[in-house]
């Protein structure tokens, strides 16, 4: 009999890649997602239940109707700037809803829990690479909301039989290599997605937020991880718990970083488009450099990343965004809203909102 797992946020970017891998690995997957940033077309395996973790009664009904062996918890708000302007939303959606989920795990006897956390819990690291034992001192509400959730999970585990893996992500990038899945939210602010949008003419320019950081080229340095490798880390974490492993906190990163300027220059080279780049003031809450120490996850889980090359991350992202754009243009043309020769930013500008609406309404899953 297949083991049944619940995946919250499984219609989103990272969750959907993990759901696909779970299904391919033989798990019976149930996805619970409010579709605020995800899409039903991104759920390529298992079943989708549309709901919100803030609705405890609905969540309890989902647990009552199923026999979950484990929970993988992705659902969260993730924008650092947005968390600064809307902190209560982040403590509600991230922290309180984690508490709701754990209360259901307690009530229905679920004892394996994999949590999607973030390197933002480290704040401005005093050392790089950042180790799991490095001090946690988040500098924005997003990081604080995740660290609070971590503590709730740890406290509940200490008082119960729950075993957990907390995975602290660094910067997720790329897309499914065959073009089935990718970053779908039209409002996503991830650097690589924004750069791809500029290369494809969806946006006019890209801004570098801060060029006076204490780094070699003055721009922030981040450890990027391919979404397929990150999804694989969740499968490895679940199997570790199934084999009786103890609760752990693990970094998910490659152990080397690239600067914002390096990433933008490489996207230009790969796409052949010299899009505009503007230098802007630093954003509140952005650290200068965050690079993971990924030794522990490799040793403990046997995690073996396959897509560490920056060009693979950028190339799969560009491929996905290009397919999405062409599909969205085709939909507009079918509606007689888009001229056949409309292809650059200036020409696309009048249709930008419609393109975003199409992207939000349904992930363009080119290969099903």
C-alpha positions in Angstrom: 0.0 0.0 0.0 1.3 3.4 -0.9 2.2 5.8 1.9 0.0 8.8 1.9 1.6 12.2 2.4 0.1 15.7 2.7 1.9 18.5 0.9 0.8 22.1 1.9 1.6 24.6 -0.8 2.0 21.8 -3.3 0.7 23.9 -6.2 3.4 26.5 -5.8 6.9 26.7 -7.2 9.0 24.4 -4.9 6.0 22.4 -3.7 4.9 21.4 -7.2 8.4 20.1 -8.1 8.4 18.1 -4.9 4.9 16.7 -5.5 5.9 15.5 -8.9 9.0 13.7 -7.5 6.9 12.2 -4.7 4.4 10.8 -7.1 7.2 9.4 -9.3 8.7 7.8 -6.2 5.5 5.9 -5.5 3.9 8.1 -2.8 0.1 8.8 -2.6 0.1 12.6 -2.5 -2.6 14.9 -1.3 -2.0 18.6 -2.0 -3.6 21.3 0.2 -3.2 24.8 -1.3 -5.2 28.1 -1.4 -3.9 28.8 -4.9 -2.9 32.4 -3.9 0.4 31.9 -5.8 0.0 28.4 -7.1 -2.1 26.7 -9.8 -4.0 23.5 -10.1 -2.2 22.8 -13.4 1.1 22.6 -11.5 -0.1 19.6 -9.6 1.1 16.8 -11.9 0.8 14.0 -9.3 -1.8 13.2 -6.6 -4.9 15.1 -5.7 -5.5 18.8 -5.0 -7.7 20.1 -2.2 -8.2 23.8 -2.4 -8.2 25.3 1.1 -6.5 27.6 3.5 -4.4 26.6 6.5 -6.1 29.4 8.4 -9.4 27.5 8.3 -8.7 25.0 11.0 -12.1 23.3 10.7 -11.5 22.6 7.0 -7.9 21.3 7.7 -9.2 19.0 10.4 -11.7 17.5 7.9 -8.9 16.8 5.5 -6.9 14.9 8.2 -10.1 13.1 9.2 -10.7 11.8 5.7 -7.1 10.6 5.1 -4.5 8.5 6.8 -1.4 10.7 6.4 1.9 9.1 7.2 3.8 12.4 6.9 3.3 16.1 6.2 5.5 18.3 4.0 4.8 21.9 4.8 5.6 24.5 2.1 2.7 26.9 2.3 4.0 30.4 3.3 4.3 34.0 2.3 8.0 34.6 1.2 8.7 38.2 0.1 11.1 40.0 2.4 10.1 43.5 1.3 6.4 42.6 1.6 7.0 41.2 5.1 8.4 44.5 6.2 5.3 46.4 5.0 2.8 43.7 6.1 4.3 41.9 9.1 1.0 40.7 10.6 0.2 38.8 7.4 3.5 36.9 7.7 3.1 36.0 11.3 -0.5 34.9 10.5 0.1 33.0 7.3 3.5 31.5 8.3 3.6 31.1 12.0 0.0 30.8 13.1 -0.8 28.4 10.2 2.1 26.2 11.1 0.6 25.9 14.6 -2.8 24.9 13.0 -1.1 22.3 11.0 0.8 20.9 14.0 -2.4 20.8 16.0 -3.9 18.5 13.3 -0.8 16.3 13.3 -1.2 16.0 17.1 -4.9 15.2 16.9 -4.6 12.6 14.1 -1.3 11.0 15.1 1.0 12.1 12.3 4.6 11.8 13.5 6.8 12.8 10.5 7.1 16.4 9.5 9.3 18.1 6.9 9.3 21.9 7.1 10.3 24.5 4.4 12.3 27.1 6.2 14.8 29.7 5.0 18.3 31.0 5.3 16.6 34.3 6.3 16.6 33.0 9.8 20.4 33.7 10.0 19.9 37.4 9.3 23.3 39.0 8.5 25.6 36.0 9.0 28.9 36.6 10.9 30.5 33.7 9.0 30.3 32.3 5.5 29.6 29.5 4.6 26.7 29.5 7.1 26.5 26.4 9.3 23.4 25.0 10.9 24.9 25.9 14.3 25.4 29.6 13.2 23.5 32.1 15.3 20.0 32.8 14.2 19.2 36.6 14.2 16.6 37.4 11.4 16.5 41.0 10.2 13.0 41.0 8.7 9.5 39.7 9.6 9.7 36.9 7.0 12.8 35.4 8.7 11.3 35.9 12.1 8.1 34.2 11.2 10.0 31.2 9.9 12.2 31.0 13.0 9.2 31.2 15.2 7.7 28.3 13.3 10.9 26.3 13.7 10.8 26.8 17.4 7.1 25.7 17.6 8.0 22.6 15.7 11.0 21.8 17.9 9.0 22.4 21.1 6.2 20.2 20.0 8.6 17.5 18.9 10.2 17.5 22.4 6.8 17.0 24.0 5.5 14.4 21.6 6.6 11.6 19.2 6.9 13.9 16.2 10.1 13.6 14.2 10.9 16.5 12.0 13.4 17.8 9.4 13.7 21.6 9.0 15.2 22.5 5.7 16.7 26.0 5.5 16.6 27.0 1.9 19.0 29.4 0.3 18.0 31.0 -3.1 15.9 28.7 -5.2 16.2 28.9 -9.0 15.6 27.1 -12.3 12.8 24.9 -13.5 12.0 21.3 -14.4 14.4 20.3 -17.1 11.7 19.0 -19.5 9.8 22.3 -19.2 6.7 20.9 -17.3 7.0 23.1 -14.2 8.6 26.4 -13.1 8.1 29.6 -11.3 4.6 30.6 -12.1 3.7 33.6 -10.0 3.4 36.7 -12.1 4.3 38.8 -9.0 7.5 36.8 -8.1 10.5 39.0 -7.2 13.2 36.3 -7.4 16.3 37.7 -9.1 16.6 35.1 -11.8 12.9 35.3 -12.8 13.1 39.0 -13.0 16.2 38.8 -15.1 14.6 36.2 -17.4 11.5 38.5 -17.8 13.8 41.3 -18.9 15.6 39.1 -21.4 12.3 38.1 -22.9 10.9 41.6 -23.1 8.3 41.2 -20.4 9.9 43.9 -18.3 11.9 46.9 -19.4 14.8 46.7 -17.0 16.2 45.1 -13.8 17.2 47.0 -10.7 20.2 46.1 -8.6 19.3 46.9 -5.0 22.6 48.0 -3.5 26.0 48.3 -5.1 27.9 49.2 -1.9 27.9 45.9 -0.1 31.3 44.7 1.3 31.6 42.2 -1.6 34.0 42.0 -4.5 31.7 43.8 -7.0 29.6 45.6 -4.4 26.4 43.6 -5.0 24.8 41.0 -2.8 26.1 37.4 -2.9 23.7 34.5 -2.7 23.9 30.7 -2.8 21.5 29.6 -5.5 20.1 26.1 -5.6 18.2 24.4 -8.4 14.6 23.6 -7.6 15.0 20.0 -8.7 17.8 19.4 -6.3 15.8 21.1 -3.5 12.8 18.9 -4.3 15.1 15.8 -4.1 16.3 17.0 -0.7 12.7 16.7 0.6 12.4 13.2 -0.7 15.6 12.3 1.0 14.5 13.9 4.2 11.2 12.0 4.2 13.0 8.7 3.6 15.4 9.5 6.4 12.5 9.9 8.8 10.9 6.8 7.5 14.1 4.9 8.4 13.8 6.1 12.0 16.1 9.1 11.8 16.1 11.7 14.5 14.9 15.3 14.1 17.4 17.6 12.3 17.9 21.1 11.0 19.7 21.1 7.6 20.9 23.8 5.2 20.0 23.4 1.5 22.6 25.0 -0.6 25.7 24.3 -2.7 28.2 26.1 -0.6 29.2 28.7 -3.2 27.7 32.0 -4.1 27.2 34.3 -7.1 26.7 38.1 -6.9 23.7 39.8 -8.3 25.8 41.4 -11.0 27.3 38.0 -12.0 23.9 36.5 -12.4 22.6 39.4 -14.5 25.6 39.3 -16.8 25.3 35.6 -17.3 21.6 35.9 -18.2 22.5 38.5 -20.8 25.1 36.2 -22.2 22.8 33.1 -22.3 19.9 35.0 -23.8 21.8 37.2 -26.1 19.8 40.2 -24.8 21.6 43.2 -23.3 18.7 44.4 -21.2 18.9 47.6 -19.1 20.2 47.4 -15.5 19.7 50.2 -13.0 21.6 50.6 -9.7 19.3 51.4 -6.8 19.6 51.9 -3.1 19.7 48.9 -0.8 16.4 47.4 0.3 15.8 47.1 4.0 16.4 43.6 5.3 18.9 42.5 2.6 22.1 40.9 3.9 25.4 41.4 2.0 26.4 37.7 1.6 24.7 34.4 2.5 26.3 31.2 1.4 25.4 27.7 2.8 27.5 25.1 4.3 25.9 22.1 2.7 28.1 19.3 4.1 25.7 18.1 6.8 22.8 17.4 4.5 25.0 15.4 2.1 26.5 13.4 4.9 23.3 12.7 6.9 20.7 12.2 4.1 23.0 11.2 1.3 21.8 14.1 -0.8 23.5 14.3 -4.1 22.7 17.4 -6.1 22.8 17.1 -9.9 22.3 20.6 -11.2 24.8 22.8 -9.4 26.0 24.6 -12.5 24.7 28.2 -12.7 24.1 27.9 -16.5 21.7 24.9 -15.8 19.8 27.0 -13.3 19.6 30.0 -15.7 19.0 27.9 -18.8 16.1 26.0 -17.4 14.6 29.2 -16.0 14.9 30.9 -19.4 13.4 27.9 -21.2 10.4 27.8 -18.8 9.8 31.5 -19.0 10.0 31.5 -22.8 7.5 28.7 -23.1 5.2 30.4 -20.7 5.4 33.7 -22.6 4.7 32.0 -26.0 1.7 30.2 -24.6 0.3 33.3 -23.0 0.7 35.2 -26.2 -1.1 32.5 -28.1 -4.0 32.7 -25.6 -4.2 36.5 -26.2 -4.0 36.0 -30.0 -6.9 33.5 -29.7 -8.8 36.3 -28.0 -7.9 38.7 -30.9 -6.1 40.9 -28.3 -2.5 40.6 -29.4 -1.0 41.5 -32.8 1.2 38.7 -34.3 4.3 40.9 -34.4 4.1 42.0 -30.7 7.3 40.9 -29.1 9.2 43.5 -27.2 8.6 45.4 -23.9 7.1 48.5 -25.5 4.7 46.5 -27.7 3.8 44.2 -24.8 3.2 47.0 -22.3 -0.5 47.5 -23.1 -1.1 43.7 -22.6 1.1 43.3 -19.5 -1.8 43.1 -17.0 -3.6 40.5 -19.2 -0.4 38.4 -19.4 -0.1 38.5 -15.6 -3.7 37.5 -15.2 -3.2 34.5 -17.5 -0.1 33.5 -15.6 -1.8 33.8 -12.3 -4.9 32.0 -13.5 -3.1 28.9 -14.7 0.5 27.7 -14.8 1.4 27.1 -18.4 2.2 23.4 -18.2 3.6 22.9 -21.7 4.4 19.2 -21.3 1.8 17.2 -19.3 
